[in-house]
Amino acid sequence: MSFQSLQYFSETGDLQGVADRLEEGEDPDEYDENKGMVALSMAAVNGHIECCEALLEIGADTTMVDKIYLQTPLHWALSAVKTDENPDPGAKALAITKLILAKNQELLEAKDPEGCTPLMIAAKFGMTDAAVLLRELGAEVNRKSKDGKPPLHYTCSRGHIAV
């Protein structure tokens, strides 16, 4: 039987695999060698809510950024795209956003290297319900990214009218 990592099971949404790896003592904050991401980010971007819950319950660090794009798990959840495996990324992004912010409210205004906050990412990717939640929680609607763009710019430029 071949060994699969916690990151692999998180990425594929195998909750039993995640539980087994955590029970074996695998570190939830260890980076995947190939993708440079932690398990929580991999579960979040793929919309695996239950895996995110398990990782957060064990104490996964919500502030860990990936090694390439330097995005938090919250940023990754909000940038999920529609796939066959994740046909409704908006609903899953909303659920994962709630989970992560319940553990760390300070991420509400976390910035990536481009200066984008979670609200900007939600606007950019058309995550309407998550954008509403972020705004209700106090996310700054007029904050600007490093290139001077507020969330409204991202939603308009991408045609996300509902956001």
N, C-alpha and C positions, 0 to 999 in steps of 0.2 A: 504494500500500500504506500503510495507516495504522499509526502508531507505537503500540505497546503497551508499557507500563512493566514493569519487573522485578516490581513488586508484582502487576500483573495476571497475569503468567505464574505467579507463585508461588501466587496465590490459586486459579487454575484447574488447577494441577498440570502445566503444560506445561514439562517438563524441558528440552526443546530451546530453548524461548523463554527460560527462565531462563539457560541456558548462553550463548545468543547475547547476551543483555543484559549478562551479566557479562563476556563477551569484549569487548564494546563499551566496557566501562569504567563501566557504571552502578554507582552506589554502593549496596551491599546495605543500608546503614543509612539510606537516604533514606526519608522518610515519604510514603505515599500521600496526595495532596491531599484526597481525599474521606473516607477512612476513618481517617486519622491513624495508620496502622499501617505498620510496616516489613515487608519481604518475608518475613523469617523468621517473624514472627507470623502472617502471612496463610497461609503454607504450613503452619505448625504447627496452626492451628485447623481447617484443612481436611483434615488427615491426609496431606499430600503428603510422604512420607518422603524420597523421592529429591531433591526440591527443597530440603528442609531440609539434606540432606547436602551438596548443591552450595553452598548459601549458607554453611554452616559451614566448608566446605573453603576458601572464598575469604576467610574471616575475618569473617563477619557477627557483630556485637556481640550476644551473648546477653543482655545486660542492658538493651537498648533497650525502653522501655515505650511502649505506644500513647498517643496524646494525649487519649483520652477516658476510658478506664477505668484507665489506668496499670498495665497488666498486662504482665509479661514474656512472651517467646515460650513459656517453659515453662508459665506459667499458662494461656496460650491453648491449648497442646496438650492440657492436662488438662481443659479446659472444652469440648472438642469434643462436639457432639451428633450423634446418628445421623441421617444423611440418605441420599438415594439415591446420592449421590456418595461418601459415607463410611459404608457400612453397618456397619462394625465399628470405631467410634472408639476402643474400649479397646485393641485390639491396636496401632493406629497411634499412640495416645497413649503407650503403653509404649515403642515403638521410638523415637519422637521424644524422649521423656524421657531415654532412654539416650544418644542423640546429644548433646543439649544438656548434660547433666550430665558427659559425657565431656570437653566443652570448658570447663565452668565448674561445678565442684563446689560453689562458694559459693552457687549458686542454690537449693540444697537447702532453705534456710530463708528464701528471699526472701519479703518480704511485699508484698502489694498495699495500696492505701489503706485497705482494711477490716481490714488486719492478717492476711489469710489467706495461709498458706503453701501451697506446692505440695501437701503432704499434705492440707490442708483442701480444696483445690480438687478433688483426686482423690476425696476422700470425698464431696464435694457432688455430683459428676457421675457417681459410680458406677464409677470407673476402678480396679477391684479390683487388677489386675496391677500397675498403676503405683503404687498405694498400697502394695502389698507391697514393691515395689522401693524406694520412697522410705524406707519403714521399715527395710528391710535396710541401706540406706546411712546410716542414722542420723537420719532425720527425727524430730523431737521429737513424740511422740504426745500429750503433754499440753499443748503450747503452745496458747494461746488467742488468738482474734482480738480485735479492739478491743472487740467487744460481749461478750467473755467466753466464747465458744464454742470448745471443742476439736474436733478432727476427728471424734470420735465423735458429737457433736451433729449435725454436718452429714450424716453417713451415716444416722443414725437418723431424722432429720427428713425425709429424702428416700426412705427405705425401701430403701436399698442394703444389704441384709442381708449379702451376700457380702463387702463391704468391712468 
